[in-house]
């Protein structure tokens, strides 16, 4: 499994935060272990979603604050908030390749309806679907 990161997410998080998030993401996707800060995981697919985002199958995971994680007994689908979302996508030609695109915050649902913001995110998703990850991201 390979996890790549955009320049944007590298600017949003410290190296330590990004390493921890990447480790949690790998445990979640590869091993099926749900970290206590990960919540609902869903594609952007509602009627307000920018078409490029739908086409590139960009998804998001609701994120809890590290100091205030989701209760462990709460089902993943019920783990929601409007504080932060991890935006990511999977490789179209390599299902073992993932791209961590951005952290949307604050008010990530509102930001997800911003066409300018989501168009930029969709263009990052297009990079992964065209298998250019190794050229642009490390």
VEXLUM-539143 format. One record per residue (C-alpha): x, y, z; residue in one letter. Coordinates in steps of 0.25 Angstrom, whole numbers, plus 2048, in hexadecimal, padded with zeros to 3 digits. Each point is the difference from the previous one (the first is absolute). Layout:
% VEXLUM-539143
XYZA ...
This chain:
% VEXLUM-539143
800800800X 80580E7FCX 7FB80D806X 80480D7F9X 7FD80E805X 7FE80D7F9X 80880C803X 7F3806806X 7FF7F680BX 80F801803X 7FE80F802X 7F37FD809X 8077F780AX 80D7FE807X 8097F57FCX 7FC7F880DX 7F18037FDX 8017FB7F2X 8087F4804X 7F67FC80BX 7F48027F6X 8077F87F5X 8027F580AX 7F2800804X 7FB8007F2X 8087F47FCX 7FB7F880DX 7F28047FCX 8017FD7F1X 8097F4800X 7FD7FA80DX 7F2804803X 80480680DX 7F780D803X 80880A807X 7F980880BX 80180D7F8X 7FA7FA7F3X 7F18017FEX 7F77FE7F5X 8077FD7F2X 7F88057F4X 8018047F2X 7FC80E7FCX 7F47FC7F8X 7F4809804X 7F98097F6X 80980C804X 80D7F97FDX 8098057F5X 7FF7F67F4X 80F7FF7FFX 8007FB80FX 7F67F67FDX 8077FB7F4X 80D7FE807X 7F97FA80CX 80680980AX 7FC7FC80EX 80180680EX 8017FB80EX 7FB80880CX 80B80280AX 7FF80280FX 809809808X 80C7F7805X 7FD80680EX 7F17FC7FEX 7FF7F37F8X 7F37FA7FCX 7FA7F680BX 8057F27FDX 7F27FA801X 7FB8097F6X 7FE7FA7F2X 8088067F5X 7F48057F8X 7FC80880CX 80D806802X 7FE80E7FAX 80480E803X 80180D7F8X 80E803805X 8097FA7F7X 8017F67F4X 80B7F87FAX 7FE8017F1X 8077F47F8X 7FE7F87F4X 8057F27FBX 8077FD7F3X 7F87FC7F5X 80A7F77FAX 8077FC80CX 7F77FD80CX 80B7FF809X 80480F7FEX 7F980B808X 80180F800X 7FE80880CX 7FB80D7FAX 7FC80A80BX 7FA80380EX 7F48087FEX 7FD80880CX 7F9808806X 7F27FD7FCX 8047F57F6X 7F27FE7FAX 7FF80F7FDX 80E7FF7F9X 7FC7F37F8X 7F58097F9X 80B80A7FCX 8027FD7F1X 80D8077FFX 8067F880CX 7FA7F37FBX 8058027F2X 80E801805X 7FE7F3808X 7FA7F97F4X 80C8047F8X 8097F980BX 7F67F47FFX 8028007F1X 80F7FE802X 7FE7F3808X 7F77FB7F6X 8098027F5X 80B7F9807X 80A80C801X 8027FE80FX 80E7FD7FFX 80380C7F7X 7F980A809X 8007FB80EX 8097F980AX 
